[in-house]
Amino acid sequence: MRKCRGSFGWNQEQLGKRVGLSSSSISLIETGLLKPQQDHAAALDQALEAGGRLLRTWENYSSQGLLPPGFEKYSDLESKALELHEYHGVLVPGLVQTPDYARALVIATQPWATEETIDRFVRTRLERQQAIFERSDRPLVLVVLDEDVVRRVVGDEAVMKAQLEHLIDFAEARKVRLQVVPRSVRFHPGLSGPFRIYVFDGRPTVASCEYFFDEQIIETEAQVRRCVATFDVLQGEALPPGSSLDLVRQVLGGLRDGTS
């Protein structure tokens, strides 16, 4: 894509204006840190007169697995990130979900999905986790959750027990630094919704936030800075990692003896 752009003598901003993308998005795509949506891939192919080459490359890449909503936008980002920071106030994030927890979520949120679709979704999610946590240079992963996330039973109690045990195992193995915002903190900036931050080596930090149908990439410096500040505040409001694990263990114990 960079070679095609160079043949026209365009800079990244000029190409971006032709296809409805920011210059920073063009930069991320050219360096392999961001995968464009299909309509943008088609627009890039047409603008650069690539004769279908760029679109075929996009299609070949996409056919390698089922990409859940938003995943195709940030999978490339997280595979290159040195640090991943994530906050969620409703659910355990996909990066640390068990297969059964992920399956229960798909069944609850997509009741029309076929068994084949569900299986592919779960398999793709597990492959994503392996790509992150089995890297020799795996990123620093910081996760902040509301207390309601660990108390909400997703699927059934057996599924939730396994999920909480999984969180504990990941935290004890130092794969994830987990903090929990207790219920006693009634108001905090995370109430606006879940979001993620991607920190790179030698490149600007990028953020993303979820909405109903998709995940929005945030590149504007001021907005990214606000996300970073919000995450810092949430870490300050949350229990320390040790106390957070104690809380998760307490909830897990309650599930085991039927009192939670």
C-alpha positions in Angstrom: 0.0 0.0 0.0 2.8 2.4 0.8 4.5 1.6 -2.5 1.2 2.3 -4.4 0.8 5.6 -2.5 4.3 6.6 -3.4 3.7 6.0 -7.1 1.0 8.7 -6.9 3.2 11.1 -4.9 0.7 11.4 -2.1 1.4 11.7 1.5 -0.7 9.9 4.1 -3.0 12.8 4.7 -3.8 13.2 1.0 -4.6 9.5 0.6 -6.7 9.5 3.8 -8.9 12.4 2.5 -9.6 10.3 -0.6 -10.9 7.3 1.4 -12.3 8.9 4.5 -9.5 7.9 6.9 -7.2 10.0 9.1 -3.5 10.2 8.3 -2.8 8.4 11.5 -5.0 5.5 10.4 -3.2 5.3 7.1 0.1 5.2 9.0 -1.2 2.4 11.2 -2.5 0.4 8.2 0.8 0.8 6.3 2.9 -0.4 9.3 0.6 -3.4 9.9 -0.8 -2.1 13.3 -4.4 -1.6 12.1 -6.5 -3.7 9.7 -9.0 -1.6 7.7 -12.7 -2.4 7.4 -13.8 -4.1 4.2 -15.2 -0.8 2.8 -12.0 1.0 3.5 -10.0 -1.7 1.9 -12.1 -1.5 -1.2 -11.8 2.3 -1.2 -8.0 2.1 -0.8 -7.7 -0.4 -3.7 -9.8 1.9 -5.9 -8.0 5.1 -5.0 -4.6 3.5 -5.5 -5.7 1.8 -8.7 -4.4 -1.5 -7.3 -6.6 -3.6 -9.6 -8.0 -5.6 -6.7 -4.7 -6.6 -5.2 -5.2 -4.8 -1.9 -8.8 -6.1 -1.5 -7.7 -9.6 -2.3 -5.0 -9.3 0.4 -7.7 -8.1 2.9 -10.0 -11.0 1.9 -7.3 -13.6 2.3 -6.4 -12.3 5.7 -10.0 -12.2 6.9 -10.7 -15.7 5.8 -8.2 -17.1 8.2 -10.7 -17.0 11.1 -14.0 -15.7 12.3 -13.6 -12.2 13.6 -16.2 -11.0 16.2 -17.5 -7.5 16.0 -14.7 -5.0 16.6 -12.0 -7.7 16.7 -10.7 -7.1 13.2 -10.0 -3.5 14.1 -7.9 -4.1 17.2 -6.5 -7.6 16.8 -3.5 -6.2 14.9 -3.0 -3.4 17.5 -2.9 -5.7 20.5 -0.5 -8.1 18.7 2.1 -5.3 18.4 1.5 -3.6 21.8 4.0 -3.5 24.6 1.2 -2.8 27.1 -2.5 -3.5 27.1 -4.7 -1.6 29.6 -8.4 -2.6 29.8 -11.3 -1.5 31.9 -14.7 -3.2 31.9 -17.7 -2.7 34.2 -20.0 -5.4 33.0 -18.1 -8.5 31.7 -14.8 -10.2 32.0 -12.8 -9.0 28.9 -12.3 -11.4 26.0 -8.5 -11.5 26.6 -9.0 -13.4 29.9 -12.2 -15.3 29.2 -12.5 -19.1 29.6 -14.0 -21.0 26.6 -17.2 -21.7 28.5 -17.6 -18.1 29.6 -17.1 -16.9 26.0 -19.6 -19.5 24.8 -22.2 -18.4 27.4 -21.8 -14.8 26.3 -22.4 -15.6 22.6 -25.5 -17.7 23.4 -26.9 -14.8 25.6 -26.1 -12.0 23.1 -26.6 -13.8 19.8 -29.4 -16.4 20.4 -29.7 -16.8 16.6 -26.1 -18.1 16.2 -25.6 -21.6 15.0 -23.4 -24.1 16.9 -20.8 -23.8 14.1 -20.7 -20.0 14.5 -20.4 -20.3 18.3 -17.6 -22.8 18.0 -15.7 -20.7 15.6 -16.2 -17.6 17.7 -14.8 -19.4 20.8 -11.9 -20.9 18.8 -10.9 -17.5 17.4 -11.0 -16.0 20.9 -8.7 -18.7 22.3 -6.3 -18.2 19.4 -6.3 -14.5 20.2 -5.4 -15.2 23.8 -2.6 -17.6 22.8 -1.2 -15.1 20.3 -0.8 -12.6 23.2 0.1 -14.7 26.2 2.4 -17.2 24.5 4.6 -14.6 22.9 8.2 -14.5 24.1 7.8 -10.8 24.5 4.2 -10.9 25.8 2.8 -7.4 26.7 2.2 -6.0 30.2 -1.6 -6.5 30.6 -3.4 -4.4 33.2 -7.1 -5.1 33.8 -9.4 -3.1 36.0 -12.9 -4.6 36.6 -15.9 -3.4 38.6 -16.8 -5.7 41.5 -20.1 -6.5 39.8 -18.1 -8.2 37.0 -16.8 -10.9 39.3 -20.1 -11.3 41.1 -22.3 -11.5 38.0 -22.9 -15.2 37.2 -22.5 -15.7 33.4 -23.7 -19.1 32.1 -24.1 -20.9 35.4 -22.2 -21.2 38.7 -19.9 -23.9 37.3 -18.9 -21.6 34.4 -18.4 -18.7 36.7 -16.3 -20.7 39.2 -14.0 -21.7 36.4 -13.8 -18.1 35.1 -12.9 -16.8 38.5 -10.3 -19.5 39.0 -8.9 -18.6 35.6 -8.6 -14.9 36.6 -6.8 -15.9 39.8 -4.4 -18.2 37.9 -3.5 -15.5 35.4 -2.9 -13.0 38.1 -0.8 -15.3 40.2 1.2 -16.2 37.1 1.8 -12.5 36.5 0.2 -12.7 33.1 -2.3 -10.1 34.2 -2.2 -7.3 36.8 -5.8 -7.4 38.0 -7.5 -4.7 40.1 -11.2 -4.6 41.2 -13.1 -1.4 41.8 -15.3 -2.2 44.9 -19.0 -1.5 45.1 -18.3 1.1 47.8 -17.0 3.3 45.0 -20.4 4.5 43.8 -19.3 7.0 41.1 -16.2 6.8 38.9 -15.2 7.8 35.3 -15.4 4.2 34.1 -19.2 4.4 34.3 -19.1 5.9 30.8 -18.2 2.4 29.4 -15.4 -0.1 28.7 -12.3 0.9 26.9 -8.8 -0.3 26.1 -5.4 1.4 25.7 -2.5 0.1 23.5 1.0 1.3 24.3 3.7 0.8 21.6 7.4 1.2 21.3 8.2 4.4 19.3 4.6 4.9 18.2 1.7 7.0 19.6 -0.5 5.3 22.1 -3.9 4.3 20.7 -7.2 3.6 22.5 -10.5 1.9 21.7 -14.0 1.9 23.2 -16.9 -0.5 22.8 -20.4 0.4 21.7 -23.4 -1.8 20.9 -22.3 -3.0 17.5 -18.6 -2.5 17.2 -15.4 -1.1 18.7 -14.2 2.4 17.9 -10.5 3.2 17.5 -9.4 6.4 19.2 -6.3 8.1 17.7 -6.8 11.8 18.5 -4.1 12.8 21.0 -6.4 14.7 23.4 -8.9 11.8 23.5 -6.2 9.2 24.0 -4.8 11.3 26.8 -8.2 11.4 28.4 -8.5 7.6 28.2 -5.1 7.2 29.8 -6.0 9.7 32.6 -9.3 7.8 33.2 -7.5 4.5 33.5 -5.1 6.1 36.0 -8.0 7.3 38.1 -9.7 3.9 38.0 -6.5 2.2 39.2 -6.5 4.7 42.0 -10.1 3.9 42.9 -9.6 0.2 42.7 -8.3 -2.2 45.4 -4.6 -3.0 45.2 -3.8 -6.2 43.3 -3.5 -8.3 46.4 -6.7 -7.1 47.9 -8.4 -7.5 44.5 -7.4 -11.2 44.4 -8.7 -11.6 47.9 -12.1 -10.3 46.8 -12.2 -12.6 43.8 -11.3 -15.6 46.1 -14.1 -14.5 48.5 -16.6 -14.4 45.7 -15.3 -17.8 44.4 -15.7 -19.3 47.9 -19.2 -18.0 48.1 -20.1 -19.8 44.8 -18.6 -23.0 46.0 -20.6 -23.1 49.2 -23.7 -21.5 47.7 -23.7 -18.3 49.7 -22.7 -15.8 47.0 
